[in-house]
Amino acid sequence: MTIRMINVVLADDHDLIRAGMKYALSQTKGIKVVGETSTVEEVIRLTNQLSPQVIIMDVKLSGISSLDTIKKILQTNPTTKILIVTSCNDTIYPARLLEAGASGYLTKSSSLPSLIQAIKNIHAGQRYICSEVAQRMVFEKINISGSTLFDNLSNRELQISLFISRGKKTPYIASKLNLSPKTINSYRYRIFKKLKVSGDVELTKLIIRHKLIDL
């Protein structure tokens, strides 16, 4: 009996993690890693070139935001499934990434069998969310008081907040998002007001506290 191969592209900016996943998946029947990268721009190029069935992607890659990356990938490759595998277990990211078109969400603390099952599930057209994140999402839907200030931000405001927290300046953010510096500064003002912070340092501390970026 011939096993139908699932072609996978890996996108993670940590070489050791990417190498570990590649080795583990190479030992799994029916799954083949056909490409790997550390940037979102490159994962878009590889997807267009290789047409993988599944992309395994971290949300903290350098370059344009993960939300925009998912949308760009699915615009030209609507049948490709995207599995987010990241250290971020906050419920802000999963909900927005799934809304943007991701098919699954897994934390890096998950087991190898969970990763393999997630790949197979989303390839079959199902969604897969690791139990840790799924339980938190269900709980926070019931317990609204458990939500965070970041829930008040739009997707674009969240994108810009993450750029700022990584030390990116207004001209850089503007060029990446195809917006004017004036527009970025307007967003910055609204972000500060919504999050009740007075500057970039306070914003970064808040984002780190909520584990939206790694230290």
C-alpha positions as a Python dict, from the first residue, in 0.01 Angstrom:
ca = {
    (1, 'M'): (0, 0, 0),
    (2, 'T'): (144, 338, -104),
    (3, 'I'): (151, 603, 167),
    (4, 'R'): (48, 945, 44),
    (5, 'M'): (328, 1185, 133),
    (6, 'I'): (257, 1508, 320),
    (7, 'N'): (511, 1768, 206),
    (8, 'V'): (603, 2013, 481),
    (9, 'V'): (789, 2346, 497),
    (10, 'L'): (942, 2448, 833),
    (11, 'A'): (969, 2815, 934),
    (12, 'D'): (1141, 2891, 1266),
    (13, 'D'): (1419, 3136, 1347),
    (14, 'H'): (1585, 2898, 1594),
    (15, 'D'): (1819, 2668, 1401),
    (16, 'L'): (1825, 2396, 1668),
    (17, 'I'): (1448, 2379, 1695),
    (18, 'R'): (1411, 2368, 1318),
    (19, 'A'): (1679, 2097, 1290),
    (20, 'G'): (1513, 1896, 1568),
    (21, 'M'): (1172, 1906, 1403),
    (22, 'K'): (1324, 1821, 1066),
    (23, 'Y'): (1502, 1516, 1204),
    (24, 'A'): (1198, 1396, 1398),
    (25, 'L'): (966, 1434, 1099),
    (26, 'S'): (1217, 1261, 870),
    (27, 'Q'): (1168, 951, 1085),
    (28, 'T'): (791, 963, 1037),
    (29, 'K'): (634, 768, 752),
    (30, 'G'): (422, 976, 520),
    (31, 'I'): (577, 1313, 610),
    (32, 'K'): (859, 1482, 417),
    (33, 'V'): (1025, 1815, 492),
    (34, 'V'): (1078, 1977, 152),
    (35, 'G'): (1199, 2319, 268),
    (36, 'E'): (1299, 2526, 570),
    (37, 'T'): (1359, 2891, 652),
    (38, 'S'): (1397, 3143, 933),
    (39, 'T'): (1202, 3438, 785),
    (40, 'V'): (842, 3500, 681),
    (41, 'E'): (945, 3647, 346),
    (42, 'E'): (1129, 3326, 264),
    (43, 'V'): (843, 3100, 375),
    (44, 'I'): (615, 3283, 130),
    (45, 'R'): (870, 3229, -149),
    (46, 'L'): (916, 2862, -60),
    (47, 'T'): (543, 2805, -49),
    (48, 'N'): (497, 2952, -396),
    (49, 'Q'): (790, 2746, -525),
    (50, 'L'): (725, 2410, -355),
    (51, 'S'): (345, 2410, -296),
    (52, 'P'): (366, 2216, 34),
    (53, 'Q'): (55, 2065, 186),
    (54, 'V'): (151, 2190, 534),
    (55, 'I'): (357, 2480, 669),
    (56, 'I'): (484, 2465, 1027),
    (57, 'M'): (548, 2823, 1136),
    (58, 'D'): (647, 3010, 1450),
    (59, 'V'): (464, 3339, 1514),
    (60, 'K'): (783, 3520, 1616),
    (61, 'L'): (975, 3514, 1287),
    (62, 'S'): (1151, 3827, 1170),
    (63, 'G'): (986, 4027, 894),
    (64, 'I'): (620, 4105, 831),
    (65, 'S'): (367, 3989, 1089),
    (66, 'S'): (236, 3634, 1113),
    (67, 'L'): (-118, 3754, 1045),
    (68, 'D'): (-13, 3911, 716),
    (69, 'T'): (202, 3608, 631),
    (70, 'I'): (-91, 3370, 668),
    (71, 'K'): (-310, 3589, 449),
    (72, 'K'): (-41, 3623, 180),
    (73, 'I'): (21, 3247, 174),
    (74, 'L'): (-347, 3160, 147),
    (75, 'Q'): (-411, 3419, -124),
    (76, 'T'): (-186, 3230, -365),
    (77, 'N'): (-200, 2883, -204),
    (78, 'P'): (-553, 2844, -67),
    (79, 'T'): (-523, 2467, -12),
    (80, 'T'): (-204, 2489, 196),
    (81, 'K'): (-259, 2422, 566),
    (82, 'I'): (-71, 2630, 824),
    (83, 'L'): (23, 2490, 1165),
    (84, 'I'): (150, 2742, 1418),
    (85, 'V'): (412, 2593, 1654),
    (86, 'T'): (533, 2848, 1906),
    (87, 'S'): (634, 2912, 2267),
    (88, 'C'): (349, 3161, 2304),
    (89, 'N'): (52, 3008, 2488),
    (90, 'D'): (-146, 3328, 2542),
    (91, 'T'): (-496, 3309, 2396),
    (92, 'I'): (-459, 3641, 2207),
    (93, 'Y'): (-251, 3485, 1931),
    (94, 'P'): (-438, 3156, 1869),
    (95, 'A'): (-779, 3317, 1820),
    (96, 'R'): (-650, 3581, 1578),
    (97, 'L'): (-427, 3343, 1383),
    (98, 'L'): (-708, 3090, 1344),
    (99, 'E'): (-938, 3369, 1226),
    (100, 'A'): (-670, 3470, 974),
    (101, 'G'): (-670, 3118, 829),
    (102, 'A'): (-429, 2903, 1031),
    (103, 'S'): (-549, 2545, 1067),
    (104, 'G'): (-373, 2453, 1390),
    (105, 'Y'): (-192, 2586, 1695),
    (106, 'L'): (64, 2397, 1900),
    (107, 'T'): (300, 2511, 2176),
    (108, 'K'): (665, 2404, 2171),
    (109, 'S'): (611, 2220, 2498),
    (110, 'S'): (387, 1974, 2312),
    (111, 'S'): (503, 1619, 2244),
    (112, 'L'): (629, 1482, 1911),
    (113, 'P'): (319, 1257, 1875),
    (114, 'S'): (105, 1571, 1916),
    (115, 'L'): (300, 1746, 1637),
    (116, 'I'): (258, 1449, 1405),
    (117, 'Q'): (-113, 1420, 1488),
    (118, 'A'): (-159, 1793, 1428),
    (119, 'I'): (3, 1766, 1083),
    (120, 'K'): (-219, 1471, 988),
    (121, 'N'): (-535, 1634, 1122),
    (122, 'I'): (-496, 1967, 944),
    (123, 'H'): (-388, 1789, 623),
    (124, 'A'): (-718, 1600, 644),
    (125, 'G'): (-908, 1929, 668),
    (126, 'Q'): (-956, 1938, 1045),
    (127, 'R'): (-840, 2193, 1298),
    (128, 'Y'): (-595, 2111, 1575),
    (129, 'I'): (-537, 2315, 1891),
    (130, 'C'): (-319, 2173, 2168),
    (131, 'S'): (-510, 2100, 2488),
    (132, 'E'): (-320, 2363, 2690),
    (133, 'V'): (-432, 2648, 2463),
    (134, 'A'): (-777, 2501, 2390),
    (135, 'Q'): (-860, 2485, 2762),
    (136, 'R'): (-750, 2846, 2814),
    (137, 'M'): (-956, 2963, 2516),
    (138, 'V'): (-1267, 2791, 2650),
    (139, 'F'): (-1207, 2925, 3001),
    (140, 'E'): (-1155, 3283, 2887),
    (141, 'K'): (-1473, 3273, 2679),
    (142, 'I'): (-1659, 3187, 2999),
    (143, 'N'): (-1458, 3411, 3229),
    (144, 'I'): (-1451, 3745, 3048),
    (145, 'S'): (-1269, 3905, 3340),
    (146, 'G'): (-970, 3689, 3246),
    (147, 'S'): (-918, 3882, 2920),
    (148, 'T'): (-626, 4120, 2874),
    (149, 'L'): (-579, 4476, 2755),
    (150, 'F'): (-445, 4339, 2425),
    (151, 'D'): (-793, 4212, 2340),
    (152, 'N'): (-883, 4579, 2285),
    (153, 'L'): (-630, 4615, 2002),
    (154, 'S'): (-710, 4563, 1637),
    (155, 'N'): (-494, 4320, 1438),
    (156, 'R'): (-299, 4612, 1290),
    (157, 'E'): (-245, 4768, 1633),
    (158, 'L'): (-121, 4436, 1767),
    (159, 'Q'): (119, 4405, 1472),
    (160, 'I'): (263, 4750, 1531),
    (161, 'S'): (288, 4687, 1906),
    (162, 'L'): (504, 4382, 1842),
    (163, 'F'): (728, 4574, 1601),
    (164, 'I'): (775, 4847, 1862),
    (165, 'S'): (855, 4593, 2134),
    (166, 'R'): (1131, 4452, 1912),
    (167, 'G'): (1293, 4795, 1891),
    (168, 'K'): (1184, 4870, 1533),
    (169, 'K'): (1164, 5240, 1444),
    (170, 'T'): (874, 5414, 1271),
    (171, 'P'): (1034, 5426, 919),
    (172, 'Y'): (1107, 5052, 933),
    (173, 'I'): (753, 4964, 1048),
    (174, 'A'): (604, 5192, 783),
    (175, 'S'): (805, 5025, 506),
    (176, 'K'): (714, 4674, 622),
    (177, 'L'): (342, 4748, 644),
    (178, 'N'): (326, 4977, 340),
    (179, 'L'): (196, 5264, 550),
    (180, 'S'): (317, 5622, 597),
    (181, 'P'): (523, 5714, 906),
    (182, 'K'): (242, 5955, 1001),
    (183, 'T'): (-7, 5667, 1001),
    (184, 'I'): (225, 5455, 1215),
    (185, 'N'): (254, 5736, 1467),
    (186, 'S'): (-126, 5767, 1477),
    (187, 'Y'): (-148, 5395, 1551),
    (188, 'R'): (121, 5434, 1816),
    (189, 'Y'): (-85, 5701, 1994),
    (190, 'R'): (-398, 5483, 1991),
    (191, 'I'): (-201, 5181, 2115),
    (192, 'F'): (-55, 5374, 2407),
    (193, 'K'): (-399, 5509, 2496),
    (194, 'K'): (-570, 5167, 2482),
    (195, 'L'): (-295, 4991, 2679),
    (196, 'K'): (-253, 5281, 2922),
    (197, 'V'): (122, 5308, 2872),
    (198, 'S'): (332, 5622, 2826),
    (199, 'G'): (602, 5499, 2589),
    (200, 'D'): (789, 5222, 2409),
    (201, 'V'): (958, 5088, 2725),
    (202, 'E'): (632, 5045, 2915),
    (203, 'L'): (472, 4886, 2609),
    (204, 'T'): (761, 4639, 2574),
    (205, 'K'): (744, 4545, 2944),
    (206, 'L'): (370, 4481, 2910),
    (207, 'I'): (419, 4263, 2601),
    (208, 'I'): (695, 4063, 2773),
    (209, 'R'): (475, 4018, 3081),
    (210, 'H'): (206, 3865, 2859),
    (211, 'K'): (468, 3646, 2685),
    (212, 'L'): (393, 3779, 2338),
    (213, 'I'): (766, 3795, 2266),
    (214, 'D'): (1067, 3608, 2401),
    (215, 'L'): (1319, 3782, 2624),
}
